[in-house]
């Protein structure tokens, strides 16, 4: 067990990282992600408020639809990345990272006061919800068998569905952090252990933080704290596709993001892969002709490709270079720039 | 798994075959367990001269990179080529097929400070 955002979490279960990773790519794995935070926004002003605090365009969301976006500060720096779902015309639901949750909610409440937002209640429901990610090619089939009332395999990705079971409210979010099909179940915290056992009995493989990290890295998903932070903007992080460039709200950080879009950025997040099995590591240097041009923010070993893969911020003029090297204290090796996802797993971006 | 009871152990979690001019070395079951799935080894080339206590190769899992130290001085005469494509052999059989390199021992007296398996297990609290 390791400390993670204020929680004790397992790095691996009995199967070990590689077996857990392969279970998700080939069958179905489950992750206890109850540490994630949940925030509910209610009131006639909810949409108008959210539109002012995230770069993503939420206006087009229909009921039960979800959108990946960020919480940015005035400089465009990323306070957190989150998924916002519309529950109803006056009700939205966000899932945020564990380590940033308290700060997020403080920030939101401060901004609501500063912006003189009318009629938007912000409720931190994180302690109420347990959350289990069910991921893999067999995940939706398993959800179909365990949760009556809906054919989950027919629901589109990036939707959030409320349902009732055991007399309690639940959500099934058609999202995940592995690049595979599946969902994330939100249940009352006191039912989380019951659900965990249900999934285990149905044949899911329990997966720890290590497999969660190698799966998300293969899928090219950013990790807050590694690849995203206050010193990076969505444009620098390659997340321009999530920014609502046509939205009308003057959201926090908009000036910086629009300037970067027009004038370009000085650093960019790129994917890198090597020809060797050596795992790449956070803080490895990216070099070109012996000169440092960037740094790895997430690194690892791809079990599917059997090579080192990484995400790194590099100077923009090096973002398409064909002569990059990754250098650590154990030596240098050539690295090729690739556009994530690293593996072809039929990922959909929206 | 090969019998480990006759091997000699270091406090830095290597094992050494007990007799002969050329002896294999590897990492202990405890060490492979701590590292988790081993995905990469950086083995030295045969002919390399090594000194006791010197880092001679690296074993890496997604979790960590671990230096392996020479338990004795000598010359690397053979490396386990099977590990290049399948380093997980070290996890499966650390005392047998998962050996790392074979060293021609130049000073057998250097092994006098090494531990028996029982003492090694005691040292790691097993």
Interface residues (C-beta under 8 A of the other chain):
Chain A: X11 X12 X16 X17 X18 X210 X213 X214 X276 X277 X278 X279 X281 X300 X301 X303 X330
Chain B: X36 X37 X39 X40 X42 X58 X60 X61 X62 X63 X65 X87 X88 X91
